[in-house]
Amino acid sequence: MAATELRGVTGLWQRVAAFAGSLLAIGFEKVYLLQNPLNLSASEIIPTYVYKIGLLNANFSFATAVGLFNSVINMVLLVLVNSWARRVSDVSLW
């Protein structure tokens, strides 16, 4: 395999691993600003849920637990995709 092809494969697996780590991190601002009563049931995502439960309803402990759960799931996805990428192409993020 040529050096340029190898660099392309390396970059691909790094991008895949980075994408997996941010899979659940959807833009809070865009979704929150576009929500209205008509689309609220379909547009609720974890960050807007955490905001509404934690700040608007003052249930800080539950909102913290949901946010921590979201972070743990992101980390697990990142580690799994990174180990899979290391096995497939001998390239990983760390």
MMTF fields as JSON, N, C-alpha, C and O atoms, coordinates in Angstrom:
{
  "mmtfVersion": "1.0.0",
  "mmtfProducer": "UNKNOWN",
  "numBonds": 375,
  "numAtoms": 376,
  "numGroups": 94,
  "numChains": 1,
  "numModels": 1,
  "chainsPerModel": [1],
  "groupsPerChain": [94],
  "chainIdList": ["A"],
  "bondAtomList": [4, 2, 8, 6, 12, 10, 16, 14, 20, 18, 24, 22, 28, 26, 32, 30, 36, 34, 40, 38, 44, 42, 48, 46, 52, 50, 56, 54, 60, 58, 64, 62, 68, 66, 72, 70, 76, 74, 80, 78, 84, 82, 88, 86, 92, 90, 96, 94, 100, 98, 104, 102, 108, 106, 112, 110, 116, 114, 120, 118, 124, 122, 128, 126, 132, 130, 136, 134, 140, 138, 144, 142, 148, 146, 152, 150, 156, 154, 160, 158, 164, 162, 168, 166, 172, 170, 176, 174, 180, 178, 184, 182, 188, 186, 192, 190, 196, 194, 200, 198, 204, 202, 208, 206, 212, 210, 216, 214, 220, 218, 224, 222, 228, 226, 232, 230, 236, 234, 240, 238, 244, 242, 248, 246, 252, 250, 256, 254, 260, 258, 264, 262, 268, 266, 272, 270, 276, 274, 280, 278, 284, 282, 288, 286, 292, 290, 296, 294, 300, 298, 304, 302, 308, 306, 312, 310, 316, 314, 320, 318, 324, 322, 328, 326, 332, 330, 336, 334, 340, 338, 344, 342, 348, 346, 352, 350, 356, 354, 360, 358, 364, 362, 368, 366, 372, 370],
  "bondOrderList": [1, 1, 1, 1, 1, 1, 1, 1, 1, 1, 1, 1, 1, 1, 1, 1, 1, 1, 1, 1, 1, 1, 1, 1, 1, 1, 1, 1, 1, 1, 1, 1, 1, 1, 1, 1, 1, 1, 1, 1, 1, 1, 1, 1, 1, 1, 1, 1, 1, 1, 1, 1, 1, 1, 1, 1, 1, 1, 1, 1, 1, 1, 1, 1, 1, 1, 1, 1, 1, 1, 1, 1, 1, 1, 1, 1, 1, 1, 1, 1, 1, 1, 1, 1, 1, 1, 1, 1, 1, 1, 1, 1, 1],
  "groupList": [{"groupName": "MET", "atomNameList": ["N", "CA", "C", "O"], "elementList": ["N", "C", "C", "O"], "formalChargeList": [0, 0, 0, 0], "bondAtomList": [1, 0, 2, 1, 3, 2], "bondOrderList": [1, 1, 2], "singleLetterCode": "M", "chemCompType": "L-PEPTIDE LINKING"}, {"groupName": "ALA", "atomNameList": ["N", "CA", "C", "O"], "elementList": ["N", "C", "C", "O"], "formalChargeList": [0, 0, 0, 0], "bondAtomList": [1, 0, 2, 1, 3, 2], "bondOrderList": [1, 1, 2], "singleLetterCode": "A", "chemCompType": "L-PEPTIDE LINKING"}, {"groupName": "THR", "atomNameList": ["N", "CA", "C", "O"], "elementList": ["N", "C", "C", "O"], "formalChargeList": [0, 0, 0, 0], "bondAtomList": [1, 0, 2, 1, 3, 2], "bondOrderList": [1, 1, 2], "singleLetterCode": "T", "chemCompType": "L-PEPTIDE LINKING"}, {"groupName": "GLU", "atomNameList": ["N", "CA", "C", "O"], "elementList": ["N", "C", "C", "O"], "formalChargeList": [0, 0, 0, 0], "bondAtomList": [1, 0, 2, 1, 3, 2], "bondOrderList": [1, 1, 2], "singleLetterCode": "E", "chemCompType": "L-PEPTIDE LINKING"}, {"groupName": "LEU", "atomNameList": ["N", "CA", "C", "O"], "elementList": ["N", "C", "C", "O"], "formalChargeList": [0, 0, 0, 0], "bondAtomList": [1, 0, 2, 1, 3, 2], "bondOrderList": [1, 1, 2], "singleLetterCode": "L", "chemCompType": "L-PEPTIDE LINKING"}, {"groupName": "ARG", "atomNameList": ["N", "CA", "C", "O"], "elementList": ["N", "C", "C", "O"], "formalChargeList": [0, 0, 0, 0], "bondAtomList": [1, 0, 2, 1, 3, 2], "bondOrderList": [1, 1, 2], "singleLetterCode": "R", "chemCompType": "L-PEPTIDE LINKING"}, {"groupName": "GLY", "atomNameList": ["N", "CA", "C", "O"], "elementList": ["N", "C", "C", "O"], "formalChargeList": [0, 0, 0, 0], "bondAtomList": [1, 0, 2, 1, 3, 2], "bondOrderList": [1, 1, 2], "singleLetterCode": "G", "chemCompType": "PEPTIDE LINKING"}, {"groupName": "VAL", "atomNameList": ["N", "CA", "C", "O"], "elementList": ["N", "C", "C", "O"], "formalChargeList": [0, 0, 0, 0], "bondAtomList": [1, 0, 2, 1, 3, 2], "bondOrderList": [1, 1, 2], "singleLetterCode": "V", "chemCompType": "L-PEPTIDE LINKING"}, {"groupName": "TRP", "atomNameList": ["N", "CA", "C", "O"], "elementList": ["N", "C", "C", "O"], "formalChargeList": [0, 0, 0, 0], "bondAtomList": [1, 0, 2, 1, 3, 2], "bondOrderList": [1, 1, 2], "singleLetterCode": "W", "chemCompType": "L-PEPTIDE LINKING"}, {"groupName": "GLN", "atomNameList": ["N", "CA", "C", "O"], "elementList": ["N", "C", "C", "O"], "formalChargeList": [0, 0, 0, 0], "bondAtomList": [1, 0, 2, 1, 3, 2], "bondOrderList": [1, 1, 2], "singleLetterCode": "Q", "chemCompType": "L-PEPTIDE LINKING"}, {"groupName": "PHE", "atomNameList": ["N", "CA", "C", "O"], "elementList": ["N", "C", "C", "O"], "formalChargeList": [0, 0, 0, 0], "bondAtomList": [1, 0, 2, 1, 3, 2], "bondOrderList": [1, 1, 2], "singleLetterCode": "F", "chemCompType": "L-PEPTIDE LINKING"}, {"groupName": "SER", "atomNameList": ["N", "CA", "C", "O"], "elementList": ["N", "C", "C", "O"], "formalChargeList": [0, 0, 0, 0], "bondAtomList": [1, 0, 2, 1, 3, 2], "bondOrderList": [1, 1, 2], "singleLetterCode": "S", "chemCompType": "L-PEPTIDE LINKING"}, {"groupName": "ILE", "atomNameList": ["N", "CA", "C", "O"], "elementList": ["N", "C", "C", "O"], "formalChargeList": [0, 0, 0, 0], "bondAtomList": [1, 0, 2, 1, 3, 2], "bondOrderList": [1, 1, 2], "singleLetterCode": "I", "chemCompType": "L-PEPTIDE LINKING"}, {"groupName": "LYS", "atomNameList": ["N", "CA", "C", "O"], "elementList": ["N", "C", "C", "O"], "formalChargeList": [0, 0, 0, 0], "bondAtomList": [1, 0, 2, 1, 3, 2], "bondOrderList": [1, 1, 2], "singleLetterCode": "K", "chemCompType": "L-PEPTIDE LINKING"}, {"groupName": "TYR", "atomNameList": ["N", "CA", "C", "O"], "elementList": ["N", "C", "C", "O"], "formalChargeList": [0, 0, 0, 0], "bondAtomList": [1, 0, 2, 1, 3, 2], "bondOrderList": [1, 1, 2], "singleLetterCode": "Y", "chemCompType": "L-PEPTIDE LINKING"}, {"groupName": "ASN", "atomNameList": ["N", "CA", "C", "O"], "elementList": ["N", "C", "C", "O"], "formalChargeList": [0, 0, 0, 0], "bondAtomList": [1, 0, 2, 1, 3, 2], "bondOrderList": [1, 1, 2], "singleLetterCode": "N", "chemCompType": "L-PEPTIDE LINKING"}, {"groupName": "PRO", "atomNameList": ["N", "CA", "C", "O"], "elementList": ["N", "C", "C", "O"], "formalChargeList": [0, 0, 0, 0], "bondAtomList": [1, 0, 2, 1, 3, 2], "bondOrderList": [1, 1, 2], "singleLetterCode": "P", "chemCompType": "L-PEPTIDE LINKING"}, {"groupName": "ASP", "atomNameList": ["N", "CA", "C", "O"], "elementList": ["N", "C", "C", "O"], "formalChargeList": [0, 0, 0, 0], "bondAtomList": [1, 0, 2, 1, 3, 2], "bondOrderList": [1, 1, 2], "singleLetterCode": "D", "chemCompType": "L-PEPTIDE LINKING"}],
  "groupTypeList": [0, 1, 1, 2, 3, 4, 5, 6, 7, 2, 6, 4, 8, 9, 5, 7, 1, 1, 10, 1, 6, 11, 4, 4, 1, 12, 6, 10, 3, 13, 7, 14, 4, 4, 9, 15, 16, 4, 15, 4, 11, 1, 11, 3, 12, 12, 16, 2, 14, 7, 14, 13, 12, 6, 4, 4, 15, 1, 15, 10, 11, 10, 1, 2, 1, 7, 6, 4, 10, 15, 11, 7, 12, 15, 0, 7, 4, 4, 7, 4, 7, 15, 11, 8, 1, 5, 5, 7, 11, 17, 7, 11, 4, 8],
  "groupIdList": [1, 2, 3, 4, 5, 6, 7, 8, 9, 10, 11, 12, 13, 14, 15, 16, 17, 18, 19, 20, 21, 22, 23, 24, 25, 26, 27, 28, 29, 30, 31, 32, 33, 34, 35, 36, 37, 38, 39, 40, 41, 42, 43, 44, 45, 46, 47, 48, 49, 50, 51, 52, 53, 54, 55, 56, 57, 58, 59, 60, 61, 62, 63, 64, 65, 66, 67, 68, 69, 70, 71, 72, 73, 74, 75, 76, 77, 78, 79, 80, 81, 82, 83, 84, 85, 86, 87, 88, 89, 90, 91, 92, 93, 94],
  "secStructList": [7, 7, 2, 2, 2, 2, 2, 2, 2, 2, 2, 2, 2, 2, 2, 2, 2, 2, 2, 2, 2, 6, 6, 6, 7, 7, 7, 2, 2, 2, 2, 2, 2, 2, 7, 7, 6, 6, 6, 2, 2, 2, 2, 7, 7, 2, 2, 2, 2, 2, 2, 0, 0, 0, 0, 0, 1, 7, 7, 2, 2, 2, 2, 2, 2, 2, 2, 2, 2, 2, 2, 2, 2, 2, 2, 2, 2, 2, 2, 2, 2, 2, 2, 2, 2, 2, 2, 2, 2, 1, 7, 7, 7, 7],
  "xCoordList": [0.845, 0.0, 0.897, 1.87, 0.58, 1.388, 1.218, 0.248, 2.189, 2.169, 0.949, 0.377, 0.54, -0.622, -1.892, -2.78, -1.994, -3.162, -3.191, -4.257, -2.027, -1.954, -2.373, -3.079, -1.955, -2.361, -3.873, -4.499, -4.461, -5.909, -6.655, -7.672, -6.161, -6.792, -6.643, -7.589, -5.473, -5.239, -6.201, -6.833, -6.313, -7.22, -8.666, -9.442, -9.036, -10.404, -10.753, -11.801, -9.899, -10.192, -10.187, -10.962, -9.33, -9.341, -10.633, -11.193, -11.109, -12.371, -13.546, -14.47, -13.51, -14.589, -14.613, -15.685, -13.454, -13.392, -13.835, -14.538, -13.445, -13.86, -15.363, -16.012, -15.916, -17.363, -18.121, -19.147, -17.623, -18.295, -18.294, -19.253, -17.236, -17.174, -18.129, -18.546, -18.476, -19.384, -20.755, -21.501, -21.078, -22.323, -23.554, -24.53, -23.499, -24.637, -24.575, -25.488, -23.526, -23.379, -23.979, -23.272, -25.264, -25.971, -26.025, -26.063, -26.03, -26.033, -27.241, -28.363, -27.019, -28.097, -28.808, -30.037, -28.041, -28.621, -29.601, -30.701, -29.195, -30.06, -31.373, -32.444, -31.289, -32.493, -33.374, -34.59, -32.778, -33.567, -34.278, -35.441, -33.583, -34.185, -35.273, -36.178, -35.203, -36.205, -37.376, -38.322, -37.322, -38.422, -39.634, -39.512, -40.795, -42.058, -43.042, -42.731, -44.209, -45.149, -45.58, -45.962, -45.527, -45.947, -44.929, -45.312, -43.64, -42.626, -41.865, -40.854, -42.317, -41.588, -41.407, -40.339, -42.419, -42.304, -41.296, -40.688, -41.108, -40.172, -38.785, -37.825, -38.653, -37.369, -36.642, -35.614, -37.138, -36.47, -35.233, -35.325, -34.076, -32.822, -32.256, -32.764, -31.225, -30.695, -30.27, -30.649, -29.506, -29.119, -30.299, -30.272, -31.322, -32.474, -33.269, -33.827, -33.319, -33.983, -33.262, -33.896, -31.93, -31.138, -31.36, -31.495, -31.397, -31.638, -33.002, -33.117, -34.025, -35.377, -35.548, -36.148, -35.029, -35.158, -34.277, -34.718, -33.039, -32.088, -32.314, -32.354, -32.462, -32.565, -34.001, -34.3, -34.874, -36.251, -37.053, -37.875, -36.812, -37.524, -36.72, -37.218, -35.488, -34.6, -34.362, -34.257, -34.279, -33.959, -32.511, -32.242, -31.592, -30.186, -29.539, -28.734, -29.872, -29.231, -29.62, -28.772, -30.884, -31.328, -30.714, -30.295, -30.66, -30.063, -28.577, -28.055, -27.895, -26.48, -26.293, -25.369, -27.168, -27.079, -27.315, -26.619, -28.277, -28.552, -27.374, -26.976, -26.81, -25.646, -24.436, -23.698, -24.222, -23.105, -23.314, -22.366, -24.537, -24.846, -24.549, -23.993, -24.912, -24.629, -23.122, -22.674, -22.347, -20.89, -20.28, -19.353, -20.785, -20.267, -20.553, -19.683, -21.741, -22.084, -21.172, -20.695, -20.924, -20.009, -18.61, -17.976, -18.128, -16.785, -16.709, -15.723, -17.735, -17.759, -17.748, -17.017, -18.546, -18.55, -17.179, -16.708, -16.545, -15.232, -14.193, -13.397, -14.192, -13.226, -13.479, -12.529, -14.745, -15.051, -14.621, -14.004, -14.944, -14.566, -13.051, -12.481, -12.395, -10.943, -10.285, -9.335, -10.77, -10.181, -10.475, -9.637, -11.662, -11.981, -11.091, -10.619, -10.866, -10.002, -8.569, -7.887, -8.099, -6.742, -6.603, -5.569, -7.646, -7.585, -7.653, -6.982, -8.449, -8.644, -7.471, -7.046, -6.931, -5.932, -4.648, -3.807, -4.473, -3.298, -3.135, -2.017, -4.212, -4.21, -5.245, -6.359, -4.88, -5.835, -5.572, -4.562, -6.475, -6.307, -5.267, -4.594, -5.112, -4.077, -3.482, -2.588],
  "yCoordList": [-1.168, 0.0, 1.24, 1.302, 2.202, 3.409, 4.264, 4.129, 5.142, 5.985, 6.893, 7.121, 7.414, 8.305, 7.536, 8.061, 6.28, 5.471, 5.136, 5.133, 4.853, 4.535, 5.733, 5.565, 6.936, 8.132, 8.325, 8.737, 8.036, 8.155, 7.188, 7.549, 5.957, 4.961, 5.369, 5.254, 5.842, 6.285, 7.407, 7.372, 8.391, 9.501, 9.059, 9.6, 8.067, 7.568, 6.959, 7.275, 6.094, 5.433, 6.426, 6.282, 7.422, 8.443, 9.248, 9.594, 9.547, 10.271, 9.426, 9.94, 8.123, 7.231, 7.171, 7.243, 7.042, 6.984, 8.306, 8.306, 9.412, 10.717, 10.906, 11.48, 10.434, 10.532, 9.699, 10.136, 8.508, 7.639, 8.268, 8.103, 8.982, 9.627, 10.789, 11.129, 11.394, 12.54, 12.212, 13.117, 10.952, 10.532, 11.074, 11.482, 11.073, 11.54, 13.03, 13.565, 13.707, 15.14, 15.93, 16.34, 16.133, 16.885, 18.337, 18.604, 19.264, 20.677, 21.088, 21.111, 21.41, 21.786, 23.054, 23.113, 24.058, 25.37, 25.307, 25.855, 24.639, 24.562, 23.87, 24.351, 22.754, 21.986, 22.757, 22.816, 23.346, 24.061, 25.272, 25.53, 26.008, 27.193, 26.855, 27.661, 25.687, 25.305, 24.519, 24.187, 24.216, 23.477, 24.37, 25.555, 23.783, 24.457, 23.379, 22.192, 23.756, 22.745, 21.71, 20.599, 22.044, 21.092, 19.985, 18.843, 20.298, 19.279, 18.83, 18.139, 19.198, 18.903, 17.405, 16.975, 16.622, 15.178, 14.506, 13.507, 15.029, 14.426, 15.055, 14.451, 16.243, 16.933, 16.942, 17.606, 16.236, 16.195, 15.312, 14.148, 15.86, 15.114, 15.183, 15.93, 14.421, 14.331, 15.692, 16.01, 16.518, 17.814, 18.741, 19.425, 18.783, 19.637, 19.055, 19.802, 17.742, 17.105, 17.437, 17.761, 17.354, 17.688, 19.145, 19.453, 20.031, 21.452, 21.665, 22.377, 21.052, 21.252, 20.647, 21.267, 19.449, 18.796, 19.487, 19.741, 19.792, 20.338, 21.787, 22.133, 22.642, 24.072, 24.556, 25.336, 24.119, 24.609, 23.959, 24.616, 22.667, 21.966, 21.855, 21.325, 22.347, 22.34, 20.943, 20.772, 19.959, 18.591, 18.325, 17.592, 18.934, 18.94, 17.56, 17.232, 16.758, 15.454, 14.518, 13.8, 14.522, 13.666, 14.133, 13.309, 15.438, 15.966, 15.64, 15.35, 15.684, 15.316, 13.841, 13.48, 12.994, 11.557, 11.279, 10.45, 11.953, 11.755, 12.247, 11.576, 13.409, 13.926, 13.02, 12.817, 12.472, 11.544, 10.261, 9.734, 9.756, 8.567, 8.81, 7.939, 9.975, 10.338, 10.34, 9.839, 10.896, 10.936, 9.539, 9.242, 8.694, 7.318, 6.546, 5.823, 6.682, 6.005, 6.497, 5.696, 7.813, 8.348, 7.764, 7.412, 7.661, 7.122, 5.644, 5.203, 4.888, 3.46, 3.297, 2.458, 4.087, 4.029, 4.378, 3.722, 5.401, 5.801, 4.708, 4.429, 4.092, 3.026, 1.809, 1.208, 1.436, 0.283, 0.504, -0.372, 1.664, 1.939, 2.067, 1.653, 2.629, 2.743, 1.364, 1.12, 0.464, -0.882, -1.643, -2.41, -1.435, -2.079, -1.538, -2.305, -0.243, 0.357, -0.136, -0.34, -0.331, -0.828, -2.25, -2.604, -3.071, -4.442, -4.496, -5.319, -3.637, -3.669, -3.061, -3.6, -1.932, -1.226, -0.888, -0.162, -1.375, -1.054, 0.435, 0.908, 1.17, 2.611, 2.891, 2.37, 3.713, 4.085, 5.503, 6.107, 6.03, 7.384, 7.432, 8.451, 6.353, 6.304, 4.932, 4.696],
  "zCoordList": [0.0, 0.0, 0.0, 0.751, -0.817, -0.921, 0.336, 1.082, 0.54, 1.744, 1.768, 2.834, 0.62, 0.599, 0.919, 1.591, 0.44, 0.756, 2.241, 2.857, 2.821, 4.231, 5.07, 6.064, 4.695, 5.431, 5.343, 6.319, 4.195, 4.044, 4.938, 5.529, 5.046, 5.91, 7.362, 8.141, 7.73, 9.1, 9.459, 10.514, 8.594, 8.857, 8.937, 9.724, 8.119, 8.127, 9.474, 10.035, 10.004, 11.275, 12.427, 13.372, 12.359, 13.407, 13.358, 14.399, 12.145, 12.025, 12.503, 13.134, 12.199, 12.653, 14.177, 14.777, 14.809, 16.271, 16.887, 17.897, 16.308, 16.831, 16.67, 17.544, 15.57, 15.357, 16.379, 16.9, 16.666, 17.631, 19.017, 19.772, 19.359, 20.661, 20.795, 21.903, 19.696, 19.757, 19.156, 18.783, 19.065, 18.443, 19.179, 18.55, 20.493, 21.267, 21.569, 22.199, 21.137, 21.4, 20.24, 19.32, 20.298, 19.268, 19.722, 20.923, 18.799, 19.133, 19.959, 19.453, 21.221, 22.132, 21.677, 21.673, 21.296, 20.995, 19.828, 19.897, 18.768, 17.589, 17.913, 17.544, 18.593, 18.904, 19.878, 19.695, 20.908, 21.904, 21.301, 21.61, 20.447, 19.847, 18.835, 18.616, 18.217, 17.227, 17.822, 17.107, 19.126, 19.746, 19.942, 20.252, 19.756, 20.067, 20.521, 20.418, 21.017, 21.518, 20.476, 20.844, 19.206, 18.179, 17.956, 17.701, 18.046, 17.762, 19.008, 18.885, 20.186, 21.408, 21.648, 22.083, 21.373, 21.633, 20.713, 21.096, 19.516, 18.571, 18.627, 18.148, 19.194, 19.161, 20.497, 20.624, 21.482, 22.782, 22.693, 22.302, 23.054, 23.074, 24.489, 25.326, 24.756, 26.119, 26.666, 27.793, 25.942, 26.526, 26.839, 27.862, 25.998, 26.304, 27.474, 28.277, 27.569, 28.705, 30.005, 31.009, 29.982, 31.172, 31.562, 32.746, 30.593, 30.877, 31.525, 32.523, 30.96, 31.483, 32.872, 33.75, 33.072, 34.376, 35.408, 36.53, 35.039, 36.003, 36.351, 37.532, 35.367, 35.653, 35.792, 36.696, 34.935, 35.001, 36.13, 36.767, 36.376, 37.442, 38.732, 39.726, 38.729, 39.899, 40.467, 41.681, 39.598, 40.007, 39.6, 38.649, 40.339, 39.953, 39.998, 39.126, 40.985, 41.117, 39.975, 39.445, 39.598, 38.492, 37.169, 36.356, 36.953, 35.727, 35.659, 34.583, 36.796, 36.833, 36.495, 35.766, 37.024, 36.736, 35.254, 34.667, 34.645, 33.218, 32.381, 31.429, 32.721, 31.999, 32.14, 31.176, 33.335, 33.551, 32.756, 32.173, 32.728, 31.943, 30.465, 29.796, 29.955, 28.567, 28.304, 27.273, 29.219, 29.061, 29.109, 28.355, 29.977, 30.081, 28.799, 28.314, 28.244, 26.985, 25.864, 25.061, 25.801, 24.788, 24.933, 23.937, 26.157, 26.389, 26.012, 25.421, 26.347, 25.983, 24.464, 23.939, 23.76, 22.294, 21.72, 20.791, 22.267, 21.789, 22.003, 21.106, 23.166, 23.458, 22.574, 22.075, 22.372, 21.526, 20.076, 19.47, 19.525, 18.135, 18.011, 17.001, 19.014, 18.965, 18.998, 18.253, 19.842, 19.88, 18.595, 18.12, 18.03, 16.756, 15.633, 14.794, 15.614, 14.594, 14.742, 13.738, 15.966, 16.19, 15.66, 15.094, 15.841, 15.339, 13.82, 13.197, 13.225, 11.777, 11.032, 10.01, 11.528, 10.729, 11.498, 10.968, 12.694, 13.52, 13.754, 13.955, 13.733, 13.986, 15.056, 15.002, 16.028, 17.052, 17.518, 17.155, 18.318, 18.826, 19.927, 20.083, 20.704, 21.731, 21.815, 22.629]
}
